[in-house]
């Protein structure tokens, strides 16, 4: 674990981006980036400033695409050089910095609904061997009466219609999902599934558990989220890069056991850090407030942290935090925190730990919007508070110690003056006492101190030149 917090940086300097999988064909940029559809979107909306958001592997084409779009529409195009969080989410914050009126989002997307700006998703049309995919499907499902739901990565959505024409005449019980950008209008009908920007209608009487899932795409977070969410369904996949189909061997139960272990860690935690992992997904402010109230009712302290893309080195700075909860899109919420100093859980896992009314029913929720109060499909109200004297003690499954977990009454708007205000000096001036500041005062090390007026003044001198792992004045002598 030590290597996760410090390194010599040589690997980062020599690392190269692997763009072979999703790189655009240089001979057909107009087709790959769907210039016609993008131009119509800008013209129909009469947008004068448009932000273009590219993932790292497609940034090489950003200048040429922006130039062609400006020539075709007459609007100003601004390329977003880097995203604050995951590239699958629309970075509305960066777009607002330049006063953009709309966003063209290129590359893979989580299809989370946005709050403010109109968005057009251009996934990039990756090629798919329809014949080989059809053969792989027949090998995996030889019984033609099989009930199968076909899912795909967004970069292969443009050819799902051709695959449907090949398979539907042979398989009468096959269902193809449709991409839905944003929240579809109207309520859901019985048997309809709407998750991860996909929509499909289940026709079997037994529901979704009677179906198998066939995924077209490469292995990654999208497939993992699908398998955890629909864990009652057997999965198989076809990798368009290798041209191979297989039954997924990922042990979902083992993955769920790992996540349930993190639930127990969250139940024992006393200090929780709420990581802001998105500023563009609709409802993120509501879920932040919901998590704060939940933790307050559970008797836990919480701190909201905005650190951009989380990594072990960043989160290791918060030693007092027992566990982190990441508020991000459904695709990025399942963060593998095995290399982190403290584990990272999802809002659903935190609710399993802190809400006694929520029970594990075998399903898994990765979209935090499903947990919000109101009309959310997976929201569970908190039960009434139980006095501490009547709380039933429990045994921690992590430490084996006895603990008491109960919900407190909601806090009042006014805190007792004896705990929040104190005399600062003999002039009877009042100062507000912050629990975080009081705890910081008790630490042996509190960061750099200014020592104003005590540090001698010196002239500026020439500093070192080069990079941190090899300054010019270090020499090359061998011991």
C-alpha positions as CSV (number, residue, x, y, z in Angstrom):
1,X,0.0,0.0,0.0
2,X,3.0,2.3,0.5
3,X,3.5,2.6,-3.2
4,X,0.0,4.0,-3.6
5,X,0.9,7.2,-1.6
6,X,4.4,8.0,-3.0
7,X,6.4,7.2,-6.1
8,X,9.3,8.6,-8.0
9,X,7.0,9.8,-10.8
10,X,8.9,8.1,-13.6
11,X,6.0,5.8,-14.5
12,X,3.7,8.9,-14.9
13,X,6.2,10.7,-17.1
14,X,6.7,7.7,-19.4
15,X,3.0,6.6,-19.5
16,X,1.4,6.8,-22.9
17,X,-2.3,7.1,-23.7
18,X,-3.8,4.0,-25.3
19,X,-6.1,5.4,-28.0
20,X,-6.2,2.4,-30.2
21,X,-9.6,1.2,-28.9
22,X,-11.7,4.4,-29.4
23,X,-9.5,6.5,-31.8
24,X,-11.4,8.1,-34.7
25,X,-10.5,7.0,-38.2
26,X,-8.6,9.8,-39.7
27,X,-10.3,9.3,-43.1
28,X,-13.8,9.7,-41.8
29,X,-13.9,12.3,-39.1
30,X,-17.3,13.6,-40.4
31,X,-18.9,10.2,-39.9
32,X,-17.2,9.3,-36.7
33,X,-18.1,12.6,-35.0
34,X,-21.5,12.9,-36.8
35,X,-20.9,16.4,-38.0
36,X,-24.2,16.6,-39.7
37,X,-26.2,15.9,-36.6
38,X,-24.0,18.2,-34.5
39,X,-24.4,21.0,-37.0
40,X,-28.2,20.6,-37.0
41,X,-28.3,20.7,-33.2
42,X,-26.3,24.0,-33.1
43,X,-28.3,25.6,-35.9
44,X,-31.7,24.6,-34.6
45,X,-30.9,25.8,-31.1
46,X,-29.4,29.1,-32.5
47,X,-26.5,28.7,-30.1
48,X,-23.7,31.2,-30.4
49,X,-21.2,29.7,-27.9
50,X,-20.8,25.9,-27.7
51,X,-18.5,23.9,-25.5
52,X,-16.9,20.7,-26.9
53,X,-16.1,18.1,-24.3
54,X,-13.7,15.3,-25.4
55,X,-12.2,12.4,-23.4
56,X,-8.4,12.2,-23.3
57,X,-8.1,9.7,-26.0
58,X,-10.0,11.9,-28.5
59,X,-8.4,15.2,-27.7
60,X,-6.1,14.9,-30.7
61,X,-9.0,15.6,-33.0
62,X,-10.4,18.5,-30.9
63,X,-8.9,21.3,-32.9
64,X,-10.0,19.9,-36.3
65,X,-13.5,19.1,-35.1
66,X,-13.9,22.6,-33.6
67,X,-12.7,24.2,-36.8
68,X,-15.1,22.3,-38.9
69,X,-18.0,23.1,-36.5
70,X,-17.2,26.8,-36.5
71,X,-17.1,26.9,-40.3
72,X,-20.4,25.0,-40.6
73,X,-22.4,26.9,-37.9
74,X,-20.7,30.2,-37.4
75,X,-20.8,29.7,-33.7
76,X,-17.8,30.0,-31.3
77,X,-16.5,26.6,-30.2
78,X,-14.6,26.1,-26.9
79,X,-12.8,22.9,-26.2
80,X,-12.8,21.8,-22.6
81,X,-9.2,20.7,-22.0
82,X,-9.8,18.7,-18.8
83,X,-12.8,17.5,-16.9
84,X,-13.1,18.0,-13.1
85,X,-14.5,14.6,-12.6
86,X,-15.2,11.6,-14.8
87,X,-15.1,12.3,-18.6
88,X,-18.4,10.3,-18.9
89,X,-20.3,13.1,-17.2
90,X,-21.1,16.4,-18.9
91,X,-18.9,19.1,-17.3
92,X,-21.4,21.9,-17.1
93,X,-19.2,23.9,-14.6
94,X,-16.4,24.2,-17.1
95,X,-18.8,25.0,-19.9
96,X,-20.3,27.9,-17.8
97,X,-16.9,29.4,-17.3
98,X,-16.9,30.4,-21.0
99,X,-20.6,31.3,-21.1
100,X,-21.5,28.3,-23.3
101,X,-25.1,27.9,-24.3
102,X,-24.9,24.2,-25.0
103,X,-22.5,21.3,-24.8
104,X,-21.4,18.7,-27.4
105,X,-20.3,15.7,-25.4
106,X,-18.0,13.3,-27.3
107,X,-17.1,9.7,-26.5
108,X,-18.5,7.3,-23.9
109,X,-21.1,8.7,-21.6
110,X,-23.0,7.7,-18.5
111,X,-26.2,9.5,-19.9
112,X,-26.9,11.0,-16.5
113,X,-29.4,13.9,-16.8
114,X,-28.0,17.4,-16.6
115,X,-29.3,20.4,-14.7
116,X,-28.9,23.5,-16.9
117,X,-27.5,23.3,-20.4
118,X,-28.8,21.4,-23.4
119,X,-26.5,18.6,-24.3
120,X,-26.0,16.5,-27.5
121,X,-24.2,13.2,-27.0
122,X,-22.0,12.0,-29.8
123,X,-20.6,8.7,-28.8
124,X,-18.3,7.9,-31.7
125,X,-19.4,5.2,-34.0
126,X,-17.1,2.2,-33.4
127,X,-17.3,-0.6,-35.9
128,X,-18.9,-3.9,-35.0
129,X,-18.7,-7.2,-36.9
130,X,-22.4,-8.0,-37.1
131,X,-21.9,-11.5,-38.5
132,X,-19.4,-12.5,-35.8
133,X,-21.6,-11.0,-33.0
134,X,-24.6,-13.0,-34.3
135,X,-22.5,-16.2,-34.4
136,X,-21.3,-15.6,-30.8
137,X,-24.9,-15.0,-29.7
138,X,-26.1,-18.3,-31.2
139,X,-23.2,-20.2,-29.6
140,X,-24.1,-18.7,-26.1
141,X,-27.8,-19.2,-26.5
142,X,-28.5,-22.3,-28.7
143,X,-32.1,-22.5,-27.5
144,X,-34.2,-20.2,-29.7
145,X,-36.8,-19.7,-27.0
146,X,-34.3,-18.1,-24.7
147,X,-35.4,-14.9,-23.0
148,X,-32.5,-12.4,-23.4
149,X,-32.1,-8.7,-23.0
150,X,-29.4,-7.2,-25.3
151,X,-27.4,-4.3,-23.8
152,X,-24.6,-2.4,-25.4
153,X,-21.9,0.1,-24.8
154,X,-23.0,3.5,-26.2
155,X,-20.3,3.5,-28.9
156,X,-22.0,0.5,-30.5
157,X,-25.6,1.7,-30.2
158,X,-25.6,2.8,-33.9
159,X,-25.5,-0.8,-35.1
160,X,-27.9,-2.4,-32.7
161,X,-30.7,-2.0,-35.3
162,X,-28.8,-4.3,-37.7
163,X,-28.1,-6.8,-35.0
164,X,-31.8,-6.8,-34.1
165,X,-32.8,-7.5,-37.7
166,X,-30.5,-10.6,-37.6
167,X,-31.6,-12.1,-34.3
168,X,-35.3,-11.2,-33.9
169,X,-36.6,-13.6,-36.6
170,X,-34.8,-16.5,-34.8
171,X,-35.3,-15.5,-31.2
172,X,-38.9,-14.4,-30.5
173,X,-38.2,-13.6,-26.8
174,X,-35.2,-11.3,-27.4
175,X,-35.4,-7.7,-26.2
176,X,-33.2,-4.9,-27.3
177,X,-32.6,-1.9,-25.0
178,X,-32.9,1.7,-26.2
179,X,-30.7,4.6,-25.2
180,X,-32.4,7.4,-23.4
181,X,-30.6,10.7,-22.9
182,X,-32.0,12.4,-19.8
183,X,-35.2,11.5,-18.0
184,X,-37.8,10.2,-20.4
185,X,-41.2,11.9,-20.1
186,X,-44.1,10.1,-18.4
187,X,-44.3,7.4,-15.7
188,X,-43.0,3.9,-16.2
189,X,-45.4,1.2,-17.3
190,X,-45.5,-2.3,-15.7
191,X,-42.5,-4.3,-16.7
192,X,-40.5,-1.3,-18.0
193,X,-36.9,-0.9,-16.9
194,X,-35.1,2.5,-17.0
195,X,-31.6,2.4,-15.7
196,X,-28.2,3.7,-16.8
197,X,-29.7,5.6,-19.7
198,X,-31.2,2.4,-21.1
199,X,-34.9,1.5,-21.5
200,X,-36.5,-1.8,-22.2
201,X,-39.8,-3.6,-21.6
202,X,-39.9,-7.0,-20.0
203,X,-42.7,-9.2,-21.3
204,X,-42.2,-12.4,-19.3
205,X,-44.7,-13.1,-16.4
206,X,-41.8,-13.8,-14.0
207,X,-40.2,-10.4,-14.6
208,X,-36.6,-9.6,-15.2
209,X,-35.3,-12.6,-13.2
210,X,-36.5,-14.9,-16.0
211,X,-34.1,-13.2,-18.5
212,X,-30.5,-13.4,-19.3
213,X,-28.4,-10.4,-20.3
214,X,-26.2,-10.2,-23.4
215,X,-23.8,-7.2,-23.4
216,X,-22.0,-5.9,-26.5
217,X,-18.9,-4.0,-25.5
218,X,-15.6,-4.3,-23.7
219,X,-15.1,-5.1,-20.1
220,X,-15.2,-2.1,-17.8
221,X,-17.2,-0.1,-15.2
222,X,-20.3,-0.2,-17.4
223,X,-20.5,-4.0,-17.4
224,X,-19.7,-4.2,-13.7
225,X,-22.5,-1.8,-12.8
226,X,-24.9,-3.8,-15.0
227,X,-24.0,-7.0,-13.3
228,X,-24.3,-5.7,-9.8
229,X,-27.6,-4.0,-10.4
230,X,-29.2,-6.9,-12.3
231,X,-27.4,-9.6,-10.2
232,X,-30.3,-12.0,-10.5
233,X,-29.7,-12.4,-14.2
234,X,-26.9,-14.5,-15.8
235,X,-24.6,-12.4,-18.0
236,X,-22.7,-13.0,-21.2
237,X,-20.9,-10.6,-23.4
238,X,-19.3,-10.1,-26.9
239,X,-16.1,-8.1,-27.1
240,X,-16.0,-6.3,-30.5
241,X,-12.2,-5.7,-30.2
242,X,-11.3,-9.4,-29.8
243,X,-14.4,-10.8,-31.6
244,X,-15.0,-13.3,-28.8
245,X,-18.1,-14.1,-26.9
246,X,-18.1,-15.5,-23.4
247,X,-20.2,-16.2,-20.3
248,X,-19.1,-13.6,-17.7
249,X,-17.1,-15.3,-15.0
250,X,-17.0,-12.4,-12.6
251,X,-18.1,-13.7,-9.3
252,X,-20.9,-11.3,-8.6
253,X,-21.6,-12.8,-5.1
254,X,-18.0,-12.2,-4.2
255,X,-18.2,-8.7,-5.4
256,X,-21.3,-8.2,-3.4
257,X,-19.7,-9.7,-0.3
258,X,-16.9,-7.1,-0.7
259,X,-19.5,-4.3,-0.9
260,X,-21.4,-5.6,2.1
261,X,-18.2,-5.7,4.1
262,X,-17.9,-2.0,3.3
263,X,-21.4,-1.5,4.7
264,X,-20.2,-2.9,8.0
265,X,-17.2,-0.5,7.9
266,X,-19.6,2.4,7.4
267,X,-21.8,1.2,10.3
268,X,-18.8,1.4,12.6
269,X,-17.5,4.7,11.3
270,X,-17.8,7.8,13.5
271,X,-16.5,10.4,11.0
272,X,-17.6,10.3,7.4
273,X,-16.3,12.3,4.5
274,X,-18.8,13.1,1.7
275,X,-16.9,13.3,-1.5
276,X,-18.4,15.5,-4.2
277,X,-17.8,13.5,-7.4
278,X,-20.1,15.4,-9.7
279,X,-21.4,18.9,-10.2
280,X,-23.4,18.2,-13.4
281,X,-25.7,15.3,-12.5
282,X,-29.2,16.5,-11.6
283,X,-30.0,16.1,-8.0
284,X,-26.5,16.1,-6.6
285,X,-27.2,18.9,-4.1
286,X,-30.3,17.1,-2.9
287,X,-28.4,13.9,-2.2
288,X,-25.7,15.8,-0.4
289,X,-28.2,17.3,2.0
290,X,-29.9,14.0,2.4
291,X,-26.6,12.3,3.3
292,X,-25.8,15.0,5.8
293,X,-29.2,14.6,7.5
294,X,-28.9,10.8,7.5
295,X,-25.4,11.0,9.2
296,X,-26.6,13.5,11.7
297,X,-29.5,11.4,12.7
298,X,-27.2,8.4,13.0
299,X,-24.9,10.3,15.4
300,X,-22.0,10.5,13.0
301,X,-19.9,13.6,12.1
302,X,-19.7,14.4,8.4
303,X,-17.5,16.7,6.3
304,X,-18.2,17.6,2.7
305,X,-15.0,17.4,0.5
306,X,-14.5,18.6,-3.1
307,X,-11.2,17.1,-4.2
308,X,-11.9,16.5,-7.9
309,X,-11.0,13.0,-9.1
310,X,-10.3,11.0,-5.9
311,X,-7.0,9.1,-5.5
312,X,-5.2,7.5,-2.6
313,X,-2.8,10.4,-2.1
314,X,-5.6,13.0,-1.9
315,X,-7.8,11.1,0.6
316,X,-4.8,10.1,2.8
317,X,-4.7,13.7,3.9
318,X,-7.8,13.3,5.9
319,X,-6.6,10.9,8.6
320,X,-9.5,11.6,11.0
321,X,-12.1,10.4,8.4
322,X,-13.1,6.7,9.0
323,X,-14.8,6.2,5.7
324,X,-15.8,8.2,2.6
325,X,-19.0,8.2,0.6
326,X,-18.7,9.1,-3.1
327,X,-21.5,11.1,-4.7
328,X,-21.0,10.5,-8.4
329,X,-22.8,9.2,-11.5
330,X,-24.0,5.6,-11.6
331,X,-21.0,4.5,-13.7
332,X,-18.3,6.0,-11.5
333,X,-19.8,5.4,-8.0
334,X,-18.4,1.9,-7.7
335,X,-14.8,3.0,-6.9
336,X,-12.3,0.2,-6.1
337,X,-10.8,1.5,-2.9
338,X,-8.6,-1.4,-2.1
339,X,-5.5,0.8,-2.4
340,X,-7.0,3.6,-0.4
341,X,-6.1,4.4,3.2
342,X,-9.8,4.5,4.0
343,X,-12.6,2.7,2.1
344,X,-15.0,4.5,-0.2
345,X,-18.7,3.5,-0.3
346,X,-21.7,4.5,-2.3
347,X,-24.8,6.5,-1.0
348,X,-26.8,3.2,-1.1
349,X,-24.2,1.4,1.0
350,X,-24.2,4.3,3.5
351,X,-28.0,4.0,3.7
352,X,-27.8,0.3,4.4
353,X,-25.5,1.2,7.3
354,X,-27.3,4.1,8.8
355,X,-31.0,3.6,8.0
356,X,-32.5,0.8,10.1
357,X,-35.6,0.7,7.9
358,X,-33.6,-0.3,4.8
359,X,-33.0,-4.0,4.5
360,X,-30.8,-5.9,2.0
361,X,-33.2,-7.4,-0.5
362,X,-30.7,-8.7,-3.0
363,X,-30.9,-5.7,-5.4
364,X,-28.2,-3.0,-5.7
365,X,-28.7,0.7,-6.4
366,X,-25.9,2.6,-8.0
367,X,-27.9,5.7,-9.1
368,X,-28.2,8.0,-6.1
369,X,-31.3,9.7,-7.6
370,X,-33.2,6.5,-6.8
371,X,-32.6,7.2,-3.1
372,X,-33.9,10.8,-2.9
373,X,-37.0,11.7,-0.9
374,X,-40.1,12.1,-3.0
375,X,-41.0,9.9,-5.9
376,X,-37.7,8.0,-6.1
377,X,-38.3,4.2,-6.6
378,X,-35.9,3.1,-3.9
379,X,-36.4,5.8,-1.2
380,X,-37.0,4.5,2.3
381,X,-38.1,6.8,5.1
382,X,-36.2,6.9,8.3
383,X,-38.0,5.4,11.3
384,X,-38.8,7.4,14.5
385,X,-35.9,8.1,16.8
386,X,-35.2,5.7,19.7
387,X,-33.9,7.1,23.0
388,X,-30.3,6.0,23.8
389,X,-31.4,4.2,26.9
390,X,-33.8,2.0,24.9
391,X,-31.5,1.3,22.0
392,X,-30.7,-2.3,21.4
393,X,-26.9,-2.9,21.5
394,X,-25.3,-4.7,18.6
395,X,-22.1,-6.5,18.0
396,X,-19.7,-5.1,15.4
397,X,-18.9,-7.7,12.7
398,X,-15.6,-5.9,12.1
399,X,-14.2,-5.4,15.6
400,X,-16.3,-7.8,17.6
401,X,-17.1,-5.1,20.2
402,X,-20.5,-4.1,21.4
403,X,-21.9,-0.9,20.0
404,X,-25.2,0.9,20.1
405,X,-26.6,2.1,16.8
406,X,-29.8,4.2,16.9
407,X,-31.3,7.3,15.3
408,X,-31.2,10.6,17.1
409,X,-33.9,13.2,16.9
410,X,-33.5,15.8,14.2
411,X,-31.3,18.7,15.3
412,X,-33.1,21.9,16.1
413,X,-32.2,25.1,14.2
414,X,-30.7,26.7,17.3
415,X,-27.8,25.0,19.1
416,X,-27.2,25.6,22.8
417,X,-25.3,28.8,23.3
418,X,-23.0,27.1,25.9
419,X,-21.5,24.9,23.3
420,X,-21.3,27.3,20.4
421,X,-20.3,30.6,21.9
422,X,-17.5,31.4,24.4
423,X,-15.5,34.4,25.7
424,X,-12.5,35.0,23.5
425,X,-10.6,37.4,25.8
426,X,-11.1,39.6,28.7
427,X,-12.9,42.2,26.7
428,X,-15.9,39.8,26.7
429,X,-15.8,39.4,22.9
430,X,-17.6,36.4,21.8
431,X,-16.1,33.7,19.5
432,X,-17.9,30.8,17.8
433,X,-16.4,27.4,18.7
434,X,-16.2,25.0,15.7
435,X,-16.0,21.3,16.5
436,X,-13.6,20.8,13.6
437,X,-11.4,23.7,14.7
438,X,-11.3,22.4,18.3
439,X,-10.2,19.0,17.1
440,X,-7.6,20.6,14.9
441,X,-6.2,22.4,17.9
442,X,-5.7,19.0,19.7
443,X,-3.5,17.6,16.9
444,X,0.2,17.6,17.4
445,X,0.8,18.8,13.8
446,X,-1.5,21.4,12.2
447,X,0.3,22.3,9.0
448,X,2.7,25.1,8.2
449,X,2.7,28.1,10.5
450,X,3.4,31.6,9.2
451,X,5.4,33.1,12.2
452,X,4.7,36.6,11.0
453,X,7.6,39.0,11.8
454,X,9.8,36.2,13.0
455,X,11.2,34.8,9.7
456,X,14.2,36.7,8.4
457,X,13.9,38.3,5.0
458,X,16.3,37.0,2.2
459,X,16.8,37.9,-1.4
460,X,15.4,35.7,-4.2
461,X,18.0,33.3,-5.6
462,X,18.2,31.1,-8.6
463,X,16.4,27.8,-8.0
464,X,16.9,24.4,-9.3
465,X,16.2,23.5,-12.9
466,X,14.8,20.3,-14.4
467,X,12.2,17.9,-13.1
468,X,11.8,16.6,-9.6
469,X,13.3,13.2,-10.1
470,X,16.4,14.6,-11.9
471,X,17.5,18.1,-11.2
472,X,20.4,19.5,-13.3
473,X,22.6,20.1,-10.3
474,X,22.3,16.6,-8.8
475,X,25.0,15.1,-11.0
476,X,25.2,11.6,-12.4
477,X,27.9,10.1,-10.1
478,X,27.6,6.4,-9.3
479,X,28.2,5.4,-5.7
